[in-house]
Amino acid sequence: MAKYIGSVCKLCRREGDKLYLKGSRCLTPKCSFEKRGYAPGQHGPQAQWKRKRESDYGIQLRAKQRARRIYGVLERQFRNYYRKAARTRGLTGIRLLQELEVRLDNVVYRLGYARSRAEARQLVSHGHFLVNGRRTDVPSLQLSLGDEIGVHLVSKERAIFRALLDEAEGRTIPTWLNRDVAALTGKMVAVPNRQEIYEPINEQLIVEFYSR
């Protein structure tokens, strides 16, 4: 499984905004974006004022890259999600976001059973979660209406999940999910709606990028 192994803080700095890729760490003074809120590169902040106005293509590219980085998806997989959304009835941009939202790693994160999508992806890859009673290690698994997920019985005794119990209680979940924190389970009860996808993503620019 291919994955990005570079510094995720550089991704936030390149997009010029906090993407909260490290979860709760991004809320502390240790956040790299707080110390260096300019794009990465050898010239540092001095290069910022020299940059020319971005073209329409550049703006569309940045919107696409921002969405990819928020959900932790590489280019080929993201393009496949777009093609699938384009073939489905409805607004392509919203369908694309729905495809990304129902990924297993994202649902684990939304339920509060991981501090970030990267942590959720790792926990799923290590086989800590069940989908409809069956163990799975595929973070990109697409969930469907009525699917139930839960933490494996053995994994519930691990320190990481015991520590997450209190944090999960304080996390608000979207209405398209149900959750039982005490049992570390959850269920997809509806299709994600655009109003509950709070990430700073402009899906129309992504559609324009791939429609060139």
Backbone hydrogen bonds, N-H to C=O, Kabsch-Sander energy under -0.5 kcal/mol:
donor,donor_aa,acceptor,acceptor_aa,energy
11,L,7,S,-0.6
12,C,8,V,-1.4
13,R,9,C,-2.1
14,R,10,K,-2.2
15,E,11,L,-1.7
16,G,12,C,-0.9
17,D,12,C,-1.7
23,G,20,Y,-0.9
25,R,22,K,-1.4
26,C,23,G,-1.5
27,L,24,S,-1.7
28,T,25,R,-1.8
31,C,28,T,-1.8
34,E,31,C,-0.8
35,K,31,C,-0.9
36,R,32,S,-2.8
44,G,41,G,-1.2
46,Q,43,H,-1.1
47,A,44,G,-1.5
48,Q,45,P,-1.3
49,W,45,P,-0.5
50,K,47,A,-0.6
51,R,47,A,-0.7
51,R,48,Q,-1.0
59,I,55,S,-2.1
60,Q,56,D,-2.3
61,L,57,Y,-2.7
62,R,58,G,-2.2
63,A,59,I,-1.8
64,K,60,Q,-2.1
65,Q,61,L,-2.7
66,R,62,R,-2.5
67,A,63,A,-1.8
68,R,64,K,-2.2
69,R,65,Q,-2.5
70,I,66,R,-2.2
71,Y,67,A,-2.0
72,G,68,R,-0.9
73,V,68,R,-2.3
78,F,74,L,-2.5
79,R,75,E,-2.6
80,N,76,R,-1.9
81,Y,77,Q,-2.1
82,Y,78,F,-2.1
83,R,79,R,-2.5
84,K,80,N,-2.3
85,A,81,Y,-2.4
86,A,82,Y,-2.6
87,R,83,R,-1.2
88,T,84,K,-0.5
88,T,85,A,-0.9
95,R,91,L,-2.6
96,L,92,T,-2.3
97,L,93,G,-1.9
98,Q,94,I,-2.2
99,E,95,R,-2.2
100,L,96,L,-1.8
101,E,97,L,-2.3
102,V,98,Q,-1.8
103,R,100,L,-1.1
104,L,141,L,-1.8
105,D,139,P,-2.2
107,V,103,R,-2.3
108,V,104,L,-2.5
109,Y,105,D,-1.8
110,R,106,N,-2.9
111,L,107,V,-2.3
112,G,108,V,-0.5
112,G,109,Y,-1.1
113,Y,108,V,-2.0
120,A,116,S,-2.2
121,R,117,R,-2.6
122,Q,118,A,-1.9
123,L,119,E,-2.5
124,V,120,A,-2.5
125,S,121,R,-2.3
126,H,122,Q,-1.6
127,G,124,V,-2.0
128,H,123,L,-1.9
129,F,136,T,-0.6
130,L,150,G,-3.4
131,V,134,R,-2.9
132,N,148,E,-3.6
134,R,131,V,-1.6
136,T,129,F,-2.0
141,L,138,V,-1.6
143,L,102,V,-2.6
143,L,141,L,-0.6
146,G,188,M,-3.1
147,D,144,S,-2.2
149,I,186,G,-2.7
150,G,130,L,-1.9
151,V,184,L,-1.7
152,H,128,H,-3.2
156,K,152,H,-1.6
157,E,154,V,-1.2
158,R,155,S,-1.9
161,F,158,R,-0.6
162,R,158,R,-1.8
163,A,159,A,-2.5
164,L,160,I,-1.1
165,L,161,F,-0.9
165,L,162,R,-0.5
167,E,163,A,-0.8
168,A,164,L,-3.1
169,E,165,L,-1.6
170,G,166,D,-1.1
171,R,168,A,-1.3
177,L,174,P,-1.6
178,N,187,K,-2.6
180,D,185,T,-2.1
184,L,180,D,-0.9
184,L,181,V,-0.7
185,T,180,D,-1.9
186,G,149,I,-2.5
187,K,178,N,-2.2
188,M,147,D,-2.4
189,V,176,W,-2.0
189,V,187,K,-0.8
190,A,176,W,-1.2
196,E,193,N,-1.5
197,I,194,R,-1.6
198,Y,196,E,-0.9
201,I,199,E,-2.4
203,E,201,I,-0.8
205,L,202,N,-0.7
206,I,202,N,-1.1
207,V,203,E,-2.1
208,E,204,Q,-2.3
209,F,205,L,-2.0
210,Y,206,I,-2.1
211,S,207,V,-1.2
212,R,209,F,-0.9
